Amino acid sequence: MRALSVFVAALLLVSPVVAGIGPAGATADARSASSVPDPVSQPSVSDPVPSAIGSVGPGTGPASTHGENFTLRVLSTPPGVEPRLSSHRRGVNLGTSLGLAVGDSDAALRTEAAIRRIESAETNAERQRRILAAINQVEQDEVSLDSRQTAVINAHASGELTDRELLDELVRIAAIAREYDGRLETLAELAEETDGFSTPDRVSTLQVQLLVYEGPVREIALETVRGERMGTEIHVQSSPNSLVLATIVDGQYVRESLRRDRWDRGADDLGSEAAINATIEAYPETANLTAPDALGAGTVQRITVDHDFGTLRTFVSGGTERVFLEHQRVALSTFPDANSVSTSEDGFNVTVNRTYPGGPVTVTVLDSATGDPLEGITVTKSAGGTPSETIGTTDENGVVRTLSPADPYRITVVDEPRVAVIDDIDPIATPRVTTDIGDESGTDGGG
């Protein structure tokens, strides 16, 4: 994306360090938002972070045992709106994989046809005209891509699409966006090679907007379908014009959240400083973590904050000056370990570190006599009256991880004939971005 303007700016505000992460899978296909309590209170951007945040009961904010309390907030579906929540087990699917391959080939052929048409122009003026026409086509196609993505999210929220159908379509949209970006890259090169012509500024704007249709969880879903990684549990949460996807892979909690209602596509251009300030306002804990990278053009700015816990990436819209898209990667080794419940039963010491719906739950199993971690112990999960499902076996540290349901759930540890159970485990409140706190209207007034 060489056509994009890259800005590097230091964060100017100073806030106490706070951190944590957002929602993940429930086991039923649809659940009421009333089962997901909002935080009772959260510090504002200017408020100092309390020395202890919340307790282990439901409806309280997360705490940490990592020296300093921190809560890395998350963008989620709007408060006051009932989302559709579910947990999807993603696996290899030959039909979907072949369908994606065909779609990729079709898009590549259209790009090749556009290039041949430009290169066959007999005059310099005609070459310029054809380059502009090809850019215009991508611009129109991007508008259609936005409508397509919004429609599929809304169809899932209303129950018209299954989780698999939603994810398959989102992966297709991401693949098309990547092809459009590659086409723009080639068009920019052809423009630079054309006498008296240069790359139009709107190419940069388009390239940033095309990034909106990609995401880290979608990439993992694609790799799983193609057989490049093992089956993966994906948390899916949707409501009209909003979507949350989350999963656990390679020792990381990975999350992407879209709030289409916050994206004002017809707004004036947005500067990098305003976008950085909007990110700080939404995530005040980022101010002391690192200097962000700002990349953007036109009405969208992408802000990236690489920090000790992982990476936060936000997309900020002109007009609303709000974060409308969030990508997060957080190392599970640094994820807050507070809000735990435990039991000692049948030779097991079992601890469950709770998070908010869709967040990563850590289950630790120790020998109650020696305190040593127990490897190879089967752990199951059940929520909302559904049958127990195996989430895995403990590793050498006695640990296995899963995604938190939205409803109270049960964790069972089994090593026949020994069994230990922790029942009625409540998820904690989602640590919403500050621009969502106190907004119960279901909209954020923008975009």
C-alpha positions in Angstrom: 0.0 0.0 0.0 2.7 2.5 -1.0 0.1 5.0 -2.0 -0.9 5.5 1.6 0.3 8.4 3.7 1.9 7.2 7.0 2.0 9.3 10.1 3.8 8.5 13.3 2.6 10.5 16.3 3.3 10.3 20.0 0.4 10.1 22.4 0.3 13.4 24.3 -2.1 12.5 27.1 -1.0 10.8 30.3 -3.4 8.3 31.9 -2.9 5.5 34.4 -2.3 2.1 32.8 -5.4 0.0 32.7 -6.0 -3.2 30.5 -8.3 -6.3 29.8 -10.3 -7.6 26.7 -13.8 -8.2 25.1 -16.6 -10.7 24.5 -16.4 -14.3 23.2 -18.6 -17.3 22.6 -21.8 -18.4 24.2 -23.2 -21.8 23.6 -26.7 -21.0 22.4 -27.5 -19.3 19.1 -29.4 -16.4 20.6 -29.3 -14.9 24.1 -30.7 -11.8 25.7 -28.6 -8.8 26.3 -30.1 -8.6 29.8 -27.9 -11.6 30.7 -24.8 -9.5 30.0 -24.5 -6.9 32.7 -23.0 -3.6 31.9 -20.3 -2.2 34.3 -21.7 -0.5 37.3 -19.1 2.2 37.0 -16.0 2.9 34.9 -13.4 5.6 35.3 -13.6 8.4 32.8 -10.7 9.6 30.7 -9.6 12.0 33.4 -10.4 9.9 36.4 -7.7 8.1 38.2 -8.0 4.3 38.1 -9.0 2.9 41.5 -6.5 0.7 43.3 -8.9 -2.2 42.9 -11.6 -2.6 40.3 -14.6 -4.5 41.1 -15.0 -7.9 42.8 -15.7 -11.5 41.7 -19.5 -11.0 41.5 -21.4 -10.4 38.3 -21.8 -6.9 37.0 -18.5 -5.6 38.2 -15.5 -4.4 36.3 -12.4 -6.6 35.9 -9.4 -6.5 38.2 -5.8 -7.7 37.7 -3.1 -9.3 39.8 -0.4 -8.0 37.5 1.1 -5.4 39.8 -0.9 -2.5 38.3 -4.6 -2.9 37.8 -5.4 -2.6 34.1 -8.4 -3.0 31.9 -7.9 -2.9 28.1 -11.4 -1.9 27.0 -13.2 -3.3 24.0 -15.6 -2.1 21.3 -18.8 -4.2 21.4 -22.3 -4.2 20.1 -24.3 -1.1 21.3 -25.4 -1.0 24.9 -29.2 -1.3 25.3 -29.5 -3.5 22.2 -30.2 -7.2 22.4 -27.4 -9.0 20.4 -27.5 -12.4 18.9 -24.7 -14.4 20.7 -23.3 -17.8 19.7 -20.2 -20.0 19.6 -19.2 -21.6 16.3 -16.8 -24.4 15.9 -14.9 -23.7 12.7 -13.5 -26.6 10.8 -12.2 -27.6 7.4 -14.8 -27.2 4.7 -13.9 -28.3 1.1 -17.0 -26.7 -0.5 -16.4 -23.3 1.1 -12.7 -23.5 0.3 -13.3 -24.2 -3.4 -15.9 -21.5 -3.5 -13.4 -19.0 -2.1 -10.8 -20.1 -4.6 -13.3 -19.6 -7.5 -14.1 -16.1 -6.2 -10.4 -15.2 -5.9 -9.8 -16.3 -9.5 -12.8 -14.3 -10.8 -11.5 -11.1 -9.1 -8.0 -11.7 -10.3 -9.3 -12.1 -13.9 -11.1 -8.8 -13.7 -8.0 -7.1 -12.5 -6.0 -8.7 -15.3 -8.6 -7.5 -17.8 -8.4 -3.9 -16.5 -4.6 -3.9 -16.8 -4.7 -5.3 -20.4 -7.3 -2.6 -21.4 -5.1 0.2 -20.0 -1.9 -1.1 -21.6 -3.6 -1.5 -25.0 -4.5 2.3 -25.1 -3.2 3.9 -28.3 -2.7 7.4 -26.9 -1.5 8.8 -23.6 -4.8 10.6 -23.1 -6.7 7.4 -23.6 -4.4 5.6 -21.2 -5.1 8.2 -18.5 -8.9 8.0 -19.1 -8.8 4.2 -18.8 -6.8 4.3 -15.5 -9.4 6.8 -14.1 -12.2 4.6 -15.3 -10.7 1.6 -13.5 -10.3 3.5 -10.3 -13.9 4.7 -10.6 -15.0 1.1 -10.9 -13.1 0.1 -7.7 -14.7 3.1 -6.0 -18.2 1.9 -7.0 -17.3 -1.7 -6.0 -16.2 -0.6 -2.6 -19.6 1.0 -2.0 -21.3 -2.2 -3.0 -18.9 -4.1 -0.6 -20.0 -1.9 2.3 -23.7 -2.6 1.5 -22.9 -6.3 1.2 -21.1 -6.5 4.5 -23.8 -4.5 6.3 -26.6 -6.7 4.8 -24.9 -10.0 5.9 -24.4 -8.7 9.5 -28.0 -7.6 9.7 -29.2 -10.9 8.3 -27.3 -12.8 11.0 -28.6 -10.5 13.7 -32.1 -11.2 12.6 -31.5 -15.0 12.6 -31.7 -15.4 8.8 -28.1 -16.6 8.5 -26.2 -19.3 10.5 -22.8 -18.6 12.0 -21.1 -20.6 9.3 -23.0 -18.7 6.5 -22.0 -15.4 8.1 -18.3 -16.3 8.5 -18.2 -17.7 4.9 -19.6 -14.5 3.5 -17.3 -12.3 5.6 -14.3 -14.3 4.4 -15.4 -13.8 0.8 -15.8 -10.1 1.3 -12.3 -9.9 2.8 -10.8 -11.8 -0.2 -12.5 -9.4 -2.6 -11.3 -6.4 -0.7 -7.7 -7.7 -0.9 -8.1 -8.1 -4.6 -9.4 -4.6 -5.0 -6.4 -3.3 -3.0 -4.0 -5.2 -5.2 -5.8 -3.7 -8.3 -5.4 -0.2 -6.9 -1.7 -0.9 -6.2 -1.2 -1.9 -9.9 -3.3 1.1 -11.1 -1.1 3.4 -9.1 2.0 1.9 -10.7 0.5 2.3 -14.2 -0.4 5.9 -13.3 3.2 6.7 -12.3 4.5 5.2 -15.5 2.1 7.4 -17.6 3.6 10.7 -18.9 2.0 13.8 -17.3 -0.1 11.7 -14.9 0.1 10.8 -11.2 -1.8 8.7 -8.8 -5.1 10.3 -7.8 -5.4 11.1 -4.1 -8.6 9.1 -3.8 -6.6 5.9 -4.3 -5.1 6.3 -0.9 -8.6 6.9 0.6 -9.9 3.8 -1.1 -7.0 1.6 0.1 -7.6 2.6 3.7 -11.4 2.0 3.4 -10.7 -1.5 1.9 -8.9 -2.4 5.1 -12.3 -2.2 6.9 -13.4 -5.4 5.3 -10.5 -7.5 6.6 -9.8 -8.7 10.1 -7.6 -11.1 12.2 -10.5 -13.4 13.1 -11.7 -13.6 9.5 -8.1 -14.6 8.5 -8.1 -17.3 11.1 -11.5 -18.5 9.8 -10.1 -18.7 6.3 -7.0 -20.6 7.4 -9.2 -23.1 9.2 -11.6 -23.7 6.3 -8.5 -24.3 4.0 -7.1 -26.8 6.5 -4.1 -24.7 7.4 -5.0 -24.8 11.1 -7.0 -27.0 13.5 -10.7 -26.5 14.2 -11.3 -23.2 16.0 -14.0 -22.0 18.4 -15.2 -18.5 17.3 -17.4 -16.3 19.3 -20.0 -14.5 17.2 -22.1 -11.5 18.4 -24.2 -9.4 16.2 -26.9 -6.8 16.3 -28.1 -4.4 13.5 -25.0 -2.7 12.0 -22.6 -4.2 14.5 -20.5 -7.4 14.8 -18.0 -9.0 17.2 -15.8 -11.9 16.4 -13.3 -13.5 18.9 -11.2 -16.6 19.1 -8.1 -18.1 20.9 -5.2 -19.2 18.7 -1.4 -19.6 19.2 -1.4 -18.3 22.7 -3.3 -15.2 21.8 -6.8 -13.8 22.3 -7.9 -12.4 19.0 -10.9 -10.1 18.5 -12.4 -7.8 15.9 -15.4 -5.5 16.4 -17.3 -3.4 13.9 -19.8 -0.6 14.7 -21.2 0.4 11.3 -23.4 3.0 13.0 -20.3 5.0 13.9 -18.9 5.2 10.4 -19.9 8.4 8.6 -18.9 7.7 5.0 -19.8 11.1 3.8 -17.8 13.1 6.3 -15.0 15.5 5.8 -11.4 14.2 5.9 -10.0 13.3 9.3 -6.5 14.2 10.5 -4.2 11.8 12.3 -4.1 13.8 15.5 -7.9 13.8 15.8 -7.9 10.1 15.3 -5.3 9.5 17.9 -7.2 11.7 20.4 -10.4 9.7 19.6 -8.5 6.5 20.3 -7.2 7.8 23.6 -10.7 9.0 24.6 -12.2 5.5 23.9 -9.2 3.6 25.4 -7.6 5.9 28.0 -5.4 3.0 29.2 -3.4 3.2 25.9 -1.9 6.6 26.7 1.0 5.2 28.6 1.5 2.0 26.6 3.4 3.2 23.5 3.4 5.8 20.7 0.8 4.9 18.0 1.2 4.6 14.3 -1.4 6.6 12.3 -2.1 5.5 8.7 -4.9 7.1 6.8 -6.3 9.2 4.1 -9.7 10.8 3.5 -12.4 10.1 6.1 -10.8 7.1 7.8 -7.7 6.9 9.9 -6.1 3.6 11.2 -4.4 3.8 14.6 -2.1 1.0 15.7 -0.8 0.7 19.3 1.7 -2.1 19.8 2.1 -2.7 23.6 3.5 -5.2 26.1 0.2 -7.1 26.1 -0.3 -7.3 22.4 -1.7 -5.0 19.7 -4.7 -2.6 19.6 -5.7 -1.4 16.2 -8.6 1.1 15.7 -10.2 2.7 12.7 -11.6 6.1 13.3 -14.3 7.8 11.2 -14.4 11.5 10.1 -17.6 13.2 11.1 -18.3 11.1 14.2 -14.6 11.1 15.2 -15.2 7.8 16.9 -13.7 4.4 16.7 -15.9 2.2 14.5 -13.7 -0.8 14.0 -11.4 -2.5 16.4 -8.8 -5.3 16.1 -7.1 -6.7 19.1 -4.5 -9.3 19.8 -3.5 -10.0 23.4 -1.1 -12.6 24.7 -2.9 -15.0 27.1 0.1 -15.0 29.3 -0.5 -11.3 30.1 -4.3 -11.4 30.2 -5.7 -10.3 33.6 -6.0 -13.3 36.0 -8.4 -11.9 38.5 -12.2 -12.6 39.0 -11.4 -16.2 39.7 -13.6 -18.9 41.3 -12.2 -22.2 42.6 -13.0 -25.5 44.2 -11.0 -28.3 45.9 -12.7 -31.7 45.2 -11.7 -35.3 44.6 -8.0 -34.6 44.6 -8.2 -31.6 42.3 -7.7 -27.9 43.0 -9.5 -26.2 40.1 -9.5 -22.4 39.4 -11.5 -20.7 36.7 -10.4 -17.2 35.7 -13.6 -15.5 34.4 -13.9 -12.9 31.8 -16.7 -11.1 30.0 -18.8 -12.9 27.3 -16.5 -13.9 24.5 -13.3 -13.3 26.5 -10.7 -16.0 27.2 -11.4 -18.2 30.2 -8.4 -19.9 31.8 -9.0 -23.2 33.7 -6.1 -24.4 35.9 -6.0 -27.9 37.4 -3.6 -28.7 40.2 -3.0 -31.8 42.4 -4.7 -30.9 45.8 -2.0 -32.8 47.7 1.2 -31.6 46.1 0.1 -28.4 44.3 1.7 -29.7 41.1 0.0 -29.0 37.7 -1.9 -31.9 36.2 -1.4 -32.5 32.5 -3.8 -34.4 30.2 -6.9 -33.8 32.3 -10.2 -33.5 30.4 -12.2 -30.3 30.9 -15.7 -29.7 29.7 -18.0 -26.7 29.6 -21.8 -26.3 29.6 -24.0 -23.2 29.5 -27.7 -22.4 29.2 -28.8 -26.0 29.8 -26.8 -27.3 26.8 -25.0 -30.7 27.0 -21.4 -30.5 28.2 -18.8 -30.3 25.5 -15.1 -31.0 25.8 -13.0 -27.9 25.5 -9.7 -29.7 25.7 -7.1 -31.3 28.0 -4.7 -29.5 30.3 -1.2 -28.7 29.2 2.0 -29.2 31.2 1.0 -26.2 33.3 -2.3 -27.7 34.1 -4.0 -25.1 32.0 -6.7 -25.2 29.3 -8.6 -22.2 27.8 -11.9 -21.6 26.2 -14.2 -18.6 25.4 -16.7 -17.3 28.0 -20.4 -17.9 27.4 -22.8 -15.1 28.0 -24.9 -17.1 30.4 -23.9 -18.7 33.7 -21.9 -21.9 32.9 -20.4 -25.0 34.4 -16.8 -26.3 34.2 -16.2 -30.0 34.9 -12.8 -31.6 35.4 -12.8 -35.3 34.7 -10.1 -38.0 35.3 -12.1 -41.2 35.8 -13.2 -41.9 38.4 -12.4 -38.5 39.8 -14.6 -35.5 39.0 -14.6 -31.9 40.1 -17.4 -29.3 39.2 -17.7 -25.6 39.4 -21.3 -24.6 38.7 -23.1 -21.3 38.1 -20.0 -19.4 37.0 -21.1 -15.8 36.0 -19.3 -13.9 33.3 -18.1 -10.5 34.3 -19.2 -7.2 32.7 -17.8 -6.3 29.3 -15.2 -3.5 29.8 -16.7 -1.2 27.2 -14.8 1.7 25.5 -15.5 4.9 27.4 -17.6 6.3 24.6 -20.1 3.6 25.2 -20.4 4.0 29.0 -23.7 5.5 30.1 -25.2 5.2 26.6 -28.2 3.0 26.9 -30.0 4.3 23.8 -28.7 1.6 21.6 -27.0 4.1 19.3 -24.0 6.3 19.6 -25.4 9.2 17.7 -22.9 9.0 14.8 -22.5 7.6 11.4 
